Amino acid sequence: MAQSSGNVLAALKRQPALGTPAASGAGAFALPIVDTGGLAYRRGEIVSGRRPRNQIRHLPRLGAASVEGSYDTELLVGGAIDLLLESIARGTWEAPLALNASVTTTANTIVRATGSWITDGLRVGDVITLDNDTTTANNDIRLRVVSLTATTITVAGNPLTADAVARAVDVTRLKKVVTPAVPEYHLYTIEQYDADIDESELFYDVRLTGLELSMQPNAMVTAGWAFSGIRRDVIDTVAAPYYTNPTELSGVSLVADDSWIRYKGQDVASLTGLDLSFAIASALQPTIGSIFSPDVFMNDLTVTGSITAVRESLQALRDFDAETEFEISVLLREPGADPAPVVGLYMPRVKITNIDAPFLGGDGAKVETRTIAAGVHPGDTDADAAAFAFFSSGA
């Protein structure tokens, strides 16, 4: 039987150490891939410089090995997506934070009389929910923290029901991962299983080196995950598939139309697209005596992107000229009742690095493209020292 292009599976698992593939069997996660190139094993060519008299070049030798490629997926909550978000942040997921306090509420604040939200661990940009509030309309809403003092949480919009009577409520911050002071890099073993022929390629000593995140109207949110690695084995029908029943995501793919995007302190509806690039510089190092690099050597993380928006004023030009810094936060949610599964992103320090807009043309609105870059926030009592944070309601 020949292999069809559609009956395939890509699954990954963290591996314990360089040179040691992850164990076969259970524990892997399936990637929710769309049409995608996948990973490929390459060998450099070593070509002789000798000039034979018959004027036919010598057959090349094969040299240093490498694994390169990417997977395009839709964005969902949990599973492989959470694993990879942790890796591109180069950090570790912090478990959900559960708090309890006596509070009052206004339409956009949660106020306590004693204690400190900051000391308890909350930060600007966090995503929280209230539970066990006797003002039941406040329960289970995904709330985005936009400012914070010891006693007052201010959230985006006006989603809360005001109640001046103090009562005990549970406050839970979603799990989050921030860019740390000391990066942590993960190794993966990735199987590409061709089910029709029951054989696999097994790539290991692989590291995640990039994420291209795209949010467009009337479309699924897509993620392109770039990898660089060292080794590949071929798994025959006796041992394939290498991973047994990898965990597949059962949720709904996220769409930007169900999201909240906050730009310069306001929820905005005039954006026509948001594309973000998280790129980790990496390289392999050929060595004498082996075709394999000692490692995938990782370096700086750069966060760039572009915002397309209907031009409503020339304020973005003024922000560009002044090098104004601002925040961007995104909360993507599944449809349905609250508390809906969500993935969030918070970037505390962003600036515009270029603006383009066609002066004349087309029949619709004038749309400008704002190129952006993100940097590390120095940190404060109410803010993480980080370039960005991801949030997830995934387990």
Backbone hydrogen bonds, N-H to C=O, Kabsch-Sander energy under -0.5 kcal/mol:
donor,donor_aa,acceptor,acceptor_aa,energy
8,V,6,G,-1.9
9,L,193,Y,-1.8
11,A,191,E,-2.1
12,L,29,F,-2.6
13,K,189,T,-1.5
15,Q,187,L,-2.1
17,A,20,T,-0.8
20,T,17,A,-2.0
25,G,242,Y,-2.5
29,F,12,L,-2.7
30,A,247,T,-2.6
31,L,10,A,-2.8
33,I,31,L,-2.1
34,V,72,D,-2.7
38,G,70,S,-1.9
40,A,68,E,-2.1
42,R,40,A,-0.5
42,R,66,S,-3.3
44,G,64,A,-2.5
46,I,61,R,-3.1
47,V,45,E,-0.6
55,Q,52,P,-1.5
61,R,46,I,-2.7
63,G,44,G,-4.5
65,A,291,I,-3.2
66,S,42,R,-2.0
67,V,229,G,-2.1
68,E,40,A,-2.0
69,G,227,F,-1.2
70,S,38,G,-1.1
71,Y,225,W,-2.0
73,T,71,Y,-0.5
73,T,223,A,-3.0
74,E,32,P,-1.5
75,L,221,V,-2.3
76,L,74,E,-0.5
78,G,76,L,-0.5
81,I,78,G,-1.1
82,D,78,G,-1.1
83,L,79,G,-1.7
84,L,80,A,-2.3
85,L,81,I,-2.6
86,E,82,D,-1.9
87,S,83,L,-1.3
88,I,84,L,-2.5
89,A,85,L,-1.7
90,R,86,E,-0.7
91,G,86,E,-1.7
94,E,176,K,-3.9
97,L,173,R,-1.6
98,A,96,P,-0.6
99,L,97,L,-0.5
99,L,171,V,-3.0
101,A,169,V,-2.0
103,V,101,A,-0.6
103,V,167,R,-2.8
104,T,111,V,-2.2
105,T,163,D,-2.2
106,T,109,T,-1.8
110,I,153,I,-2.1
111,V,104,T,-2.8
112,R,151,T,-2.5
113,A,102,S,-0.7
117,W,150,A,-2.8
120,D,116,S,-1.9
121,G,117,W,-0.7
121,G,118,I,-1.2
122,L,117,W,-2.2
124,V,382,D,-3.1
125,G,145,V,-2.6
126,D,123,R,-2.0
128,I,143,L,-2.8
129,T,172,T,-1.7
130,L,138,N,-0.5
131,D,170,D,-2.2
136,T,134,T,-1.5
138,N,135,T,-2.2
139,N,136,T,-1.6
140,D,130,L,-2.8
141,I,138,N,-0.8
143,L,128,I,-3.2
143,L,141,I,-0.7
145,V,126,D,-2.9
145,V,143,L,-0.6
146,V,144,R,-0.5
146,V,154,T,-2.8
147,S,154,T,-1.5
149,T,152,T,-2.2
153,I,110,I,-2.4
154,T,147,S,-2.4
154,T,152,T,-0.5
155,V,108,N,-2.7
156,A,144,R,-1.9
160,L,107,A,-2.4
162,A,160,L,-0.5
163,D,105,T,-2.5
166,A,164,A,-0.5
167,R,103,V,-1.8
169,V,101,A,-2.6
170,D,131,D,-2.7
171,V,99,L,-2.5
172,T,129,T,-2.4
173,R,97,L,-2.7
174,L,127,V,-2.8
175,K,392,S,-0.8
176,K,94,E,-1.2
177,V,390,F,-2.1
179,T,388,F,-1.6
184,E,90,R,-2.1
188,Y,206,V,-2.5
189,T,13,K,-2.6
190,I,203,F,-2.9
191,E,11,A,-2.9
192,Q,201,E,-2.6
193,Y,9,L,-3.1
193,Y,191,E,-0.6
194,D,192,Q,-0.5
194,D,199,E,-2.8
195,A,7,N,-1.5
195,A,193,Y,-0.9
196,D,7,N,-0.6
198,D,194,D,-0.9
199,E,194,D,-1.5
200,S,235,I,-2.4
201,E,192,Q,-2.1
202,L,233,D,-3.2
203,F,190,I,-3.1
203,F,201,E,-0.6
204,Y,231,R,-1.9
206,V,188,Y,-1.6
207,R,228,S,-3.0
209,T,226,A,-2.8
210,G,226,A,-1.3
211,L,278,F,-2.2
212,E,224,G,-2.2
213,L,211,L,-0.6
213,L,276,L,-3.0
214,S,222,T,-2.5
215,M,274,L,-2.5
219,A,216,Q,-0.8
221,V,254,L,-3.0
222,T,214,S,-1.9
223,A,73,T,-2.8
224,G,212,E,-2.4
225,W,71,Y,-3.1
225,W,223,A,-0.6
226,A,210,G,-2.2
226,A,224,G,-0.6
227,F,69,G,-2.8
228,S,207,R,-2.3
229,G,67,V,-2.8
230,I,204,Y,-1.0
230,I,205,D,-0.6
231,R,204,Y,-2.0
233,D,202,L,-2.8
235,I,200,S,-3.1
235,I,233,D,-0.5
236,D,234,V,-0.5
239,A,236,D,-0.9
240,A,236,D,-1.7
244,T,25,G,-2.2
245,N,243,Y,-0.6
247,T,28,A,-2.5
254,L,75,L,-2.8
256,A,216,Q,-0.5
256,A,219,A,-1.1
258,D,255,V,-1.4
259,S,256,A,-2.0
260,W,331,L,-1.8
262,R,329,S,-3.1
263,Y,261,I,-0.5
263,Y,266,Q,-3.0
264,K,327,E,-1.8
266,Q,263,Y,-1.1
268,V,261,I,-2.4
272,T,308,T,-3.3
273,G,308,T,-1.3
274,L,215,M,-2.4
275,D,306,S,-2.5
276,L,213,L,-2.9
277,S,304,T,-3.3
278,F,211,L,-3.0
279,A,277,S,-0.6
279,A,302,T,-2.6
280,I,209,T,-3.2
281,A,279,A,-0.6
281,A,300,D,-2.8
283,A,297,F,-1.7
287,T,290,S,-0.6
290,S,287,T,-1.0
297,F,283,A,-2.6
297,F,295,D,-0.8
298,M,296,V,-0.5
299,N,281,A,-2.8
302,T,279,A,-2.8
303,V,374,A,-0.5
304,T,277,S,-2.1
304,T,302,T,-0.6
305,G,372,I,-1.8
306,S,275,D,-2.5
307,I,370,R,-2.5
308,T,273,G,-2.3
309,A,368,E,-2.2
310,V,270,S,-2.5
311,R,366,K,-3.2
312,E,310,V,-0.6
317,L,314,L,-0.5
318,R,314,L,-1.5
319,D,315,Q,-2.7
320,F,316,A,-2.2
321,D,317,L,-2.5
322,A,318,R,-2.2
323,E,319,D,-0.6
323,E,320,F,-0.9
324,T,319,D,-2.4
326,F,350,V,-2.3
328,I,347,M,-2.3
329,S,262,R,-2.0
330,V,345,L,-2.9
331,L,260,W,-2.2
332,L,343,V,-3.0
334,E,341,P,-2.5
343,V,332,L,-2.2
344,G,391,F,-2.6
345,L,330,V,-2.6
346,Y,389,A,-2.4
347,M,328,I,-3.2
350,V,326,F,-2.5
351,K,373,A,-2.1
353,T,371,T,-3.2
354,N,371,T,-1.2
356,D,369,T,-2.2
367,V,365,A,-0.6
368,E,309,A,-2.7
369,T,356,D,-3.5
370,R,307,I,-3.5
370,R,368,E,-0.6
371,T,354,N,-2.4
371,T,369,T,-0.7
372,I,305,G,-2.5
373,A,351,K,-2.0
374,A,303,V,-2.4
375,G,349,R,-2.5
377,H,386,A,-2.6
380,D,383,A,-2.2
383,A,380,D,-0.8
386,A,384,D,-1.3
389,A,346,Y,-2.0
390,F,177,V,-2.4
391,F,344,G,-2.4
392,S,175,K,-1.8
393,S,342,V,-2.0
